[in-house]
């Protein structure tokens, strides 16, 4: 694709990156075939190719409007298009650049600004999020359905974690919303790894990975959170921690981008690159360990929902399914497993109608094999799918922990 960036665009820190991505696109349209929003809406501007043209027009100096913002906002950033693209277009990076530029050029309505600011304030803060979640559970019946559906009916308490007792040690991102929505997930991870000779070390000052801020177009704030996490982990890394585990694939996808996003930071570039190298989804960790002796003690039919951030961003599709099969679980078939469930970070709040359609379609596919339970690898997907009140949805590592206990 030929480009002619405007003088203003050429001053952007990522101008060269944007131009290279645009030039790699041959506008073949294969991406539209697997784009969830294009499939729902049938509008060229609601597919990756159309959004690339909108960003190209902005970068070349053409006017942008609330219409431009609408179509870019509707993108789930599921990165399905990147899996499909024969030219290797790094669409998500171009989208980040375009959204950042658009945010400075087109002012949002006050209602959207308030909601986005609220999401950025609440979700990354475990204490605030936990307090509001508890209040929401008490008031669930009185809340509008579109809000009440996002509040879990029941939350399992975290069972005790084992003490640090092994020579092999790893760090683990404790996260933000997951601490309140599914506190047993990381505890289950620690117990499973303890059985395999690995202890989890705490890094108390590590918090939200930064993805919430970054993907709500507060990119500087998101990168500041990344720097704080790097500072919190670095002493443990220097002391020999083997890996930094993520049990939420959305966080893992973002942490693996730290090295790229901070590559021009003179203070953090090298450390960020090392952190990204050490970042591991829990599925990657278990895939490298001898798990065969940890056999599931009961027959259980499991439908696995592979989050977009696991299969398209981290390119780990099939990894969890392989582990579950090795452990003796019976996996059901899931049609159109490549499609997004509609959670997509804060998408369920910013685009509720599209999100709900995608969720219902995904649940129909997951339930088609009549599973006993649905497993997933990301807290956002888990909460979103579970909010429909249909088949129970849990993180796969919790199911493993209980089955091998």
Order of alpha helices (4+ residues) and beta strands (2+ residues): alpha-alpha-alpha-alpha-alpha-alpha-alpha-alpha-alpha-alpha-beta-alpha-alpha-beta-alpha-alpha-beta-alpha-alpha-alpha-beta-alpha-beta-alpha-beta-alpha-alpha-beta-alpha-beta-alpha
